[in-house]
Amino acid sequence: MPNPETALLNSWQQNAQAWIAAVRSGAIESRQQVTDRAMLLAILGRQPERVLDLGCGEGWLLRALADRGIEAVGVDGDATLVQAARQAGSAQVYQASYEQLAASEVNIGSGYDLICANFALLQQDIIPLLAAMKGLLLAEGALVIQTLHPWGVAGGEYQDGWREESFAGFGGNWRPMPWYFRTLASWMNALDMAGFRLLSLQEPQHPQSPVPQSLLLVAQ
């Protein structure tokens, strides 16, 4: 049996086409109503000239930033998603695993004003990756992370550990995906150990929803 980290990467390879279809058709309600806009506003609020989208997927955020005159560079570990982002018009998209990025084995450029990760940090050990990303930022550069809100998805078990996403309610052919749940304190500790200082914490929420749709962290 593959370990959860390997199974996570495999699941993206298996689900790539379904993910592309879901994002581009607007099938994920929380993204349409709240989280896409929340991430975009958090980035634009920093007025960056050059952004790295970590785990860029099929590239929707790259295109949104480019439309606003921002140089947007993407990196993702899945070849299908990288190809989809390139074919949709994003020229600067690299293929590299997080392990390769953490070890600085792939040159994806440096001197970024901002690095963002939009629901893209799902593995257990994110500290080496975040530390490597810090080295790619300018002195006053920022890291913007949007992720599942731990209070909204804890399901009565509020402790770090591997969970499984079944994609129930999503149209299309999906395979279950393992992902690593971390508490709010765990997120704070990870940022601190990677050398970041938290600047702001946001909880994007739909006015008709009783729980936040995401957790949005800005660090420097």
MOTA-V818611 format. One record per residue. RES is the residue in one letter. PHI is phi in whole degrees, -180 to 180 (999 if undefined). PSI is psi in whole degrees, -180 to 180 (none if undefined). D_CENTER is the distance of its C-alpha to the mean C-alpha in whole Angstrom. Layout:
# MOTA-V818611
res=RES phi=PHI psi=PSI d_center=D_CENTER
res=RES phi=PHI psi=PSI d_center=D_CENTER
This chain:
# MOTA-V818611
res=M phi=999 psi=133 d_center=26
res=P phi=-69 psi=151 d_center=23
res=N phi=-71 psi=165 d_center=21
res=P phi=-59 psi=-36 d_center=18
res=E phi=-63 psi=-44 d_center=16
res=T phi=-67 psi=-41 d_center=18
res=A phi=-64 psi=-34 d_center=18
res=L phi=-64 psi=-47 d_center=14
res=L phi=-63 psi=-42 d_center=14
res=N phi=-62 psi=-38 d_center=17
res=S phi=-65 psi=-36 d_center=16
res=W phi=-67 psi=-37 d_center=13
res=Q phi=-64 psi=-38 d_center=16
res=Q phi=-76 psi=-31 d_center=18
res=N phi=-101 psi=4 d_center=16
res=A phi=-57 psi=-49 d_center=15
res=Q phi=-66 psi=-41 d_center=18
res=A phi=-65 psi=-37 d_center=17
res=W phi=-67 psi=-45 d_center=14
res=I phi=-58 psi=-45 d_center=15
res=A phi=-64 psi=-41 d_center=18
res=A phi=-66 psi=-44 d_center=16
res=V phi=-68 psi=-46 d_center=14
res=R phi=-77 psi=-19 d_center=17
res=S phi=-94 psi=-3 d_center=19
res=G phi=71 psi=32 d_center=18
res=A phi=-81 psi=-15 d_center=18
res=I phi=-96 psi=103 d_center=15
res=E phi=-59 psi=-44 d_center=17
res=S phi=-63 psi=-33 d_center=15
res=R phi=-69 psi=-43 d_center=13
res=Q phi=-66 psi=-39 d_center=16
res=Q phi=-85 psi=-34 d_center=18
res=V phi=-137 psi=-59 d_center=15
res=T phi=-76 psi=-35 d_center=12
res=D phi=-60 psi=-47 d_center=11
res=R phi=-66 psi=-39 d_center=14
res=A phi=-61 psi=-44 d_center=13
res=M phi=-66 psi=-44 d_center=10
res=L phi=-62 psi=-44 d_center=13
res=L phi=-66 psi=-37 d_center=15
res=A phi=-64 psi=-38 d_center=14
res=I phi=-71 psi=-49 d_center=13
res=L phi=-62 psi=-31 d_center=17
res=G phi=-63 psi=-21 d_center=18
res=R phi=-89 psi=-8 d_center=18
res=Q phi=51 psi=53 d_center=19
res=P phi=-79 psi=154 d_center=18
res=E phi=-97 psi=-29 d_center=20
res=R phi=-139 psi=124 d_center=17
res=V phi=-127 psi=140 d_center=13
res=L phi=-108 psi=124 d_center=11
res=D phi=-98 psi=107 d_center=8
res=L phi=-85 psi=119 d_center=6
res=G phi=73 psi=53 d_center=5
res=C phi=-73 psi=-14 d_center=7
res=G phi=61 psi=-137 d_center=9
res=E phi=-82 psi=0 d_center=12
res=G phi=96 psi=17 d_center=11
res=W phi=-59 psi=-40 d_center=12
res=L phi=-72 psi=-35 d_center=11
res=L phi=-59 psi=-44 d_center=12
res=R phi=-68 psi=-40 d_center=15
res=A phi=-64 psi=-39 d_center=15
res=L phi=-72 psi=-43 d_center=15
res=A phi=-61 psi=-37 d_center=18
res=D phi=-63 psi=-21 d_center=20
res=R phi=-103 psi=16 d_center=20
res=G phi=80 psi=17 d_center=21
res=I phi=-101 psi=134 d_center=18
res=E phi=-71 psi=117 d_center=18
res=A phi=-119 psi=123 d_center=15
res=V phi=-114 psi=137 d_center=14
res=G phi=-119 psi=156 d_center=11
res=V phi=-146 psi=137 d_center=11
res=D phi=-150 psi=156 d_center=10
res=G phi=-88 psi=-11 d_center=12
res=D phi=-104 psi=128 d_center=14
res=A phi=-65 psi=-38 d_center=17
res=T phi=-65 psi=-43 d_center=17
res=L phi=-68 psi=-40 d_center=14
res=V phi=-61 psi=-45 d_center=14
res=Q phi=-63 psi=-41 d_center=18
res=A phi=-63 psi=-41 d_center=17
res=A phi=-64 psi=-42 d_center=15
res=R phi=-65 psi=-44 d_center=18
res=Q phi=-66 psi=-24 d_center=20
res=A phi=-84 psi=1 d_center=19
res=G phi=117 psi=0 d_center=20
res=S phi=-94 psi=110 d_center=17
res=A phi=-77 psi=-37 d_center=19
res=Q phi=-95 psi=81 d_center=17
res=V phi=-132 psi=122 d_center=15
res=Y phi=-103 psi=151 d_center=15
res=Q phi=-106 psi=121 d_center=15
res=A phi=-163 psi=143 d_center=14
res=S phi=-78 psi=162 d_center=13
res=Y phi=-64 psi=-33 d_center=12
res=E phi=-63 psi=-42 d_center=15
res=Q phi=-65 psi=-40 d_center=17
res=L phi=-67 psi=-42 d_center=14
res=A phi=-63 psi=-33 d_center=15
res=A phi=-92 psi=4 d_center=19
res=S phi=56 psi=40 d_center=19
res=E phi=-87 psi=-16 d_center=20
res=V phi=-125 psi=130 d_center=19
res=N phi=-84 psi=110 d_center=19
res=I phi=-113 psi=18 d_center=17
res=G phi=88 psi=175 d_center=18
res=S phi=-153 psi=-173 d_center=19
res=G phi=71 psi=35 d_center=20
res=Y phi=-84 psi=141 d_center=17
res=D phi=-75 psi=-30 d_center=17
res=L phi=-155 psi=140 d_center=13
res=I phi=-121 psi=131 d_center=10
res=C phi=-122 psi=152 d_center=7
res=A phi=-137 psi=108 d_center=3
res=N phi=-103 psi=101 d_center=3
res=F phi=52 psi=41 d_center=4
res=A phi=-121 psi=1 d_center=3
res=L phi=-109 psi=85 d_center=5
res=L phi=-114 psi=0 d_center=8
res=Q phi=-92 psi=174 d_center=11
res=Q phi=-78 psi=-53 d_center=14
res=D phi=-97 psi=93 d_center=15
res=I phi=-99 psi=-8 d_center=12
res=I phi=-65 psi=-48 d_center=15
res=P phi=-60 psi=-38 d_center=16
res=L phi=-64 psi=-48 d_center=12
res=L phi=-63 psi=-39 d_center=12
res=A phi=-63 psi=-40 d_center=16
res=A phi=-67 psi=-38 d_center=16
res=M phi=-66 psi=-34 d_center=13
res=K phi=-60 psi=-34 d_center=16
res=G phi=-71 psi=-14 d_center=18
res=L phi=-94 psi=-8 d_center=17
res=L phi=-89 psi=150 d_center=17
res=L phi=-65 psi=167 d_center=20
res=A phi=-54 psi=-40 d_center=22
res=E phi=-103 psi=17 d_center=21
res=G phi=-70 psi=159 d_center=17
res=A phi=-124 psi=155 d_center=15
res=L phi=-112 psi=128 d_center=11
res=V phi=-119 psi=120 d_center=9
res=I phi=-119 psi=127 d_center=7
res=Q phi=-116 psi=133 d_center=6
res=T phi=-148 psi=174 d_center=7
res=L phi=-61 psi=136 d_center=10
res=H phi=-74 psi=122 d_center=13
res=P phi=-60 psi=-31 d_center=15
res=W phi=-74 psi=-25 d_center=18
res=G phi=-83 psi=-24 d_center=18
res=V phi=-119 psi=8 d_center=17
res=A phi=-63 psi=-36 d_center=19
res=G phi=62 psi=34 d_center=22
res=G phi=82 psi=4 d_center=24
res=E phi=-128 psi=85 d_center=23
res=Y phi=-94 psi=76 d_center=21
res=Q phi=-155 psi=151 d_center=21
res=D phi=-58 psi=142 d_center=18
res=G phi=165 psi=164 d_center=18
res=W phi=-75 psi=137 d_center=17
res=R phi=-124 psi=180 d_center=17
res=E phi=-133 psi=131 d_center=17
res=E phi=-98 psi=124 d_center=16
res=S phi=-96 psi=-11 d_center=19
res=F phi=62 psi=30 d_center=17
res=A phi=-62 psi=134 d_center=20
res=G phi=93 psi=-11 d_center=21
res=F phi=-88 psi=136 d_center=19
res=G phi=-75 psi=153 d_center=22
res=G phi=106 psi=-179 d_center=22
res=N phi=-100 psi=107 d_center=22
res=W phi=-118 psi=149 d_center=19
res=R phi=-107 psi=145 d_center=19
res=P phi=-57 psi=146 d_center=18
res=M phi=-125 psi=124 d_center=15
res=P phi=-74 psi=146 d_center=15
res=W phi=-150 psi=155 d_center=12
res=Y phi=-100 psi=118 d_center=13
res=F phi=-82 psi=133 d_center=14
res=R phi=-133 psi=144 d_center=15
res=T phi=-72 psi=170 d_center=17
res=L phi=-60 psi=-43 d_center=16
res=A phi=-62 psi=-37 d_center=19
res=S phi=-65 psi=-39 d_center=17
res=W phi=-62 psi=-45 d_center=14
res=M phi=-62 psi=-43 d_center=16
res=N phi=-65 psi=-40 d_center=18
res=A phi=-63 psi=-45 d_center=15
res=L phi=-61 psi=-45 d_center=15
res=D phi=-63 psi=-44 d_center=18
res=M phi=-70 psi=-24 d_center=19
res=A phi=-86 psi=-1 d_center=17
res=G phi=95 psi=15 d_center=19
res=F phi=-101 psi=154 d_center=17
res=R phi=-117 psi=127 d_center=19
res=L phi=-68 psi=127 d_center=17
res=L phi=-97 psi=-41 d_center=18
res=S phi=-155 psi=155 d_center=17
res=L phi=-130 psi=125 d_center=16
res=Q phi=-122 psi=155 d_center=16
res=E phi=-130 psi=77 d_center=16
res=P phi=-54 psi=132 d_center=15
res=Q phi=-144 psi=139 d_center=18
res=H phi=-80 psi=138 d_center=20
res=P phi=-60 psi=-22 d_center=24
res=Q phi=-99 psi=8 d_center=25
res=S phi=-109 psi=137 d_center=23
res=P phi=-80 psi=-10 d_center=24
res=V phi=-128 psi=153 d_center=20
res=P phi=-62 psi=148 d_center=17
res=Q phi=-84 psi=-19 d_center=15
res=S phi=-165 psi=173 d_center=12
res=L phi=-117 psi=129 d_center=12
res=L phi=-124 psi=118 d_center=11
res=L phi=-115 psi=133 d_center=11
res=V phi=-119 psi=125 d_center=13
res=A phi=-135 psi=164 d_center=15
res=Q phi=-141 psi=none d_center=17
